[in-house]
Each structure stands twice: as structure tokens, then as C-alpha cells.
Amino acid sequence: MKKLLSTTVAFGKRLLSATPVLGPYSTAVNISVDLIASRDDRPEAWGGAASFASKVEFHPPAGYCTRIVRVYGDFIGWPKSGQITGDERLEIGFGLKTTAPDGSVRVTYPGYAATPYDNSFVWVQDGLDANNSLRRIPIDYNTSAGGLLEADNILLAQSFIAIDTTGLLIHMEPTIVVVYQFEVL
């Protein structure tokens, strides 16, 4: 069943007033990813890193765009092969972002090599080591402020490993429910 609501939303340089909204709708997303790190040559990084971004494409009616309003579920990760031993460790993480370019035009980290990302609206991470080789990260976020997708209506679901000193194949799996609505362009 489609509902017609009215809302006022400001984003970017566009202002929608009394915008008809279709939804909310929801869909479950489960993306299984196995990654092994390559050497990470970024400044101030060590170990290895790898990432994979899956695409989730929404199909709004003509003249509408997609806004992700809530995401809930979990993200799990563990070594698929081998065991983490001694001082070995790695970071695992998951994020949701639009297809807008990475980086930021409004935010910087003065004096630091890292870059903020205007296109990311969910980002979670945790570490694996010899004592904690399995992680489950609960996810439940209201994403309406940052969840407006680009005109392509594609949501990128990105899993990653970083600062990896293990050399192991790491299994990760975000299982989320995405609540979204369609808004007039």
C-alpha cells in the first residue's frame, strides 16, 4: 500500500516543500563478503587493507528519488581460514554510502591525513584479535538526514578490513533491513 505524506526537507541546494512521499517501504539485505588484505600504503596506516562495495539499486517511479530513513540489523565478521594468534589483529567494518564522490567539501581534519566522507551515513567498526576472533555489531540508525541517494538511486554497502596484521581470509556479513521512501525530485 502506498501512502502520500507531506514533508519539508532541505538538502544540498534543493529545497522541497510539501513534497509528496511514497512509503515507507522496507527490504532485507544480506551480503556475504570474504576479503584478504593487501598492503596498505596510506599515510599513518600499517598492515593490510581491503574493501568491497556491493550495490543495492532502488527503482522509484519516474520523477522520484530514494531516501533511506532507517537501517537496522547487524554486521558480523570472523576469520574464514586460520586463527588469529599472538599480537596479530585487524579492524573490520561496514558502511552505507551514496555514489557521490568520496571526500568532503564542507569538513576537513586539519593536520591529519584522513578524509571525512560526505557520502557516508552509516559506518561501524570493531577489532578482531586472538582473544576476540568473532564480532557481531548491532546496527539501528535513523538515516533520514544523510540517506538521500544520488539520481542513480544506488546505495553502496561497503565491508572492509584495515590495519590487518593477520594475513587471513576474513568473512563478513551485514544483514540489515533498509527502510526507505520515494520523494519527488
C-alpha positions as CSV (number, residue, x, y, z in Angstrom):
1,M,0.0,0.0,0.0
2,K,1.3,3.5,-0.9
3,K,0.9,6.4,1.4
4,L,1.0,10.0,0.4
5,L,2.6,12.2,3.1
6,S,3.7,15.8,3.2
7,T,7.1,17.0,4.4
8,T,9.6,19.8,4.1
9,V,13.3,18.7,3.6
10,A,16.3,20.8,3.0
11,F,19.4,19.1,1.4
12,G,22.2,20.4,-0.7
13,K,21.0,23.3,-2.8
14,R,17.5,21.9,-3.2
15,L,14.5,22.7,-1.0
16,L,11.4,20.5,-1.3
17,S,8.3,21.9,0.2
18,A,5.1,20.0,0.7
19,T,6.8,17.1,-1.1
20,P,4.7,14.0,-1.8
21,V,6.3,11.0,-0.3
22,L,5.6,7.3,-1.2
23,G,6.3,4.8,1.5
24,P,7.8,4.0,3.8
25,Y,8.9,0.6,2.4
26,S,11.4,-1.9,3.6
27,T,13.7,-4.6,2.2
28,A,16.1,-7.1,3.8
29,V,19.7,-7.1,2.6
30,N,22.3,-9.7,3.3
31,I,25.7,-9.5,1.6
32,S,28.3,-12.2,2.3
33,V,31.9,-10.9,1.7
34,D,35.3,-12.7,2.1
35,L,38.3,-10.4,2.0
36,I,42.1,-10.8,2.3
37,A,44.2,-7.7,2.9
38,S,46.7,-6.1,0.6
39,R,49.5,-3.9,1.8
40,D,48.1,-0.5,3.0
41,D,50.3,2.4,1.8
42,R,48.1,5.2,3.1
43,P,49.9,7.7,5.4
44,E,49.7,6.8,9.1
45,A,48.4,3.3,8.2
46,W,50.0,-0.1,8.8
47,G,49.3,-3.7,8.0
48,G,46.9,-4.5,5.2
49,A,43.5,-3.3,4.0
50,A,40.8,-4.4,1.6
51,S,37.2,-3.4,0.9
52,F,34.2,-4.4,-1.3
53,A,31.2,-2.2,-2.1
54,S,28.0,-4.0,-3.1
55,K,25.3,-2.1,-5.0
56,V,21.7,-2.0,-3.9
57,E,19.6,-0.3,-6.6
58,F,16.2,1.1,-5.8
59,H,13.5,1.7,-8.5
60,P,11.4,4.8,-7.7
61,P,8.6,5.9,-10.0
62,A,9.6,8.5,-12.7
63,G,10.2,11.9,-11.1
64,Y,11.1,10.5,-7.6
65,C,14.3,9.9,-5.8
66,T,15.1,7.5,-2.9
67,R,15.8,8.4,0.7
68,I,17.0,5.7,3.2
69,V,15.3,6.6,6.5
70,R,16.3,3.8,8.8
71,V,18.7,0.8,8.8
72,Y,18.7,-1.9,11.4
73,G,20.2,-5.4,11.7
74,D,23.8,-6.5,12.4
75,F,27.2,-6.9,10.9
76,I,29.3,-10.0,11.7
77,G,32.9,-10.9,11.0
78,W,35.5,-13.7,11.7
79,P,38.5,-15.4,10.2
80,K,37.3,-17.8,7.5
81,S,40.6,-19.7,7.4
82,G,43.2,-20.0,10.1
83,Q,43.3,-18.4,13.6
84,I,44.4,-15.1,14.9
85,T,47.5,-15.7,17.1
86,G,49.8,-13.7,19.4
87,D,49.8,-9.9,18.7
88,E,48.0,-10.2,15.3
89,R,44.9,-8.1,14.9
90,L,42.7,-6.3,12.4
91,E,39.8,-3.9,12.1
92,I,36.6,-5.0,10.4
93,G,33.9,-2.6,9.4
94,F,30.8,-1.8,7.4
95,G,29.3,1.4,6.0
96,L,26.5,2.7,3.8
97,K,27.0,5.5,1.4
98,T,25.8,7.1,-1.8
99,T,27.6,7.1,-5.1
100,A,28.6,10.8,-4.6
101,P,32.4,11.2,-4.7
102,D,34.3,10.3,-1.6
103,G,35.7,13.1,0.5
104,S,34.1,16.3,1.8
105,V,33.6,19.8,0.5
106,R,32.4,21.1,3.9
107,V,34.6,19.3,6.5
108,T,38.4,18.7,6.9
109,Y,40.7,17.3,9.6
110,P,43.4,20.0,9.8
111,G,46.9,18.5,10.3
112,Y,45.7,14.9,9.7
113,A,45.9,12.8,6.6
114,A,42.5,11.2,7.0
115,T,39.5,12.4,4.9
116,P,35.9,12.8,6.1
117,Y,33.2,11.5,3.7
118,D,30.0,13.5,3.0
119,N,28.6,10.5,1.1
120,S,28.7,8.1,4.1
121,F,25.7,8.0,6.5
122,V,26.4,4.7,8.4
123,W,29.8,3.5,9.5
124,V,30.6,0.9,12.2
125,Q,33.8,-0.9,13.0
126,D,35.4,-3.2,15.6
127,G,38.6,-5.2,16.1
128,L,39.5,-8.9,15.9
129,D,42.4,-10.4,17.8
130,A,43.5,-13.7,19.4
131,N,41.1,-13.3,22.3
132,N,38.1,-12.0,20.3
133,S,38.0,-13.6,16.8
134,L,34.3,-13.2,16.3
135,R,32.3,-9.9,16.3
136,R,28.7,-9.0,16.0
137,I,27.9,-5.3,15.7
138,P,24.3,-4.3,16.2
139,I,23.0,-1.7,13.8
140,D,20.0,0.6,14.3
141,Y,20.2,4.1,12.8
142,N,17.8,6.8,11.8
143,T,19.4,7.8,8.4
144,S,16.9,10.3,7.1
145,A,19.4,13.2,7.5
146,G,22.1,11.7,5.3
147,G,20.3,9.0,3.4
148,L,19.2,10.8,0.3
149,L,20.7,8.8,-2.6
150,E,22.1,10.3,-5.8
151,A,20.0,10.3,-9.0
152,D,21.1,6.8,-9.8
153,N,19.2,5.5,-6.7
154,I,22.1,3.3,-5.8
155,L,23.1,2.5,-2.2
156,L,26.6,1.3,-1.7
157,A,27.0,-1.3,1.1
158,Q,30.7,-1.5,1.9
159,S,32.5,-4.0,4.0
160,F,36.2,-3.5,4.8
161,I,39.2,-4.8,6.7
162,A,42.1,-2.5,7.8
163,I,45.3,-2.4,9.9
164,D,45.4,-6.2,9.3
165,T,48.5,-8.0,10.5
166,T,47.0,-11.5,10.3
167,G,47.1,-12.3,6.5
168,L,43.9,-14.4,7.0
169,L,40.8,-14.6,4.8
170,I,38.1,-12.7,6.7
171,H,34.4,-13.4,6.4
172,M,32.0,-10.5,6.9
173,E,28.3,-10.3,6.6
174,P,26.0,-7.3,7.0
175,T,22.3,-8.4,7.4
176,I,20.2,-5.3,7.5
177,V,16.6,-4.1,6.9
178,V,16.6,-0.9,4.9
179,V,13.6,1.3,5.4
180,Y,13.2,3.8,2.6
181,Q,10.8,6.2,0.9
182,F,10.4,7.8,-2.5
183,E,10.3,11.6,-2.7
184,V,9.5,13.9,-5.6
185,L,12.7,15.3,-7.2
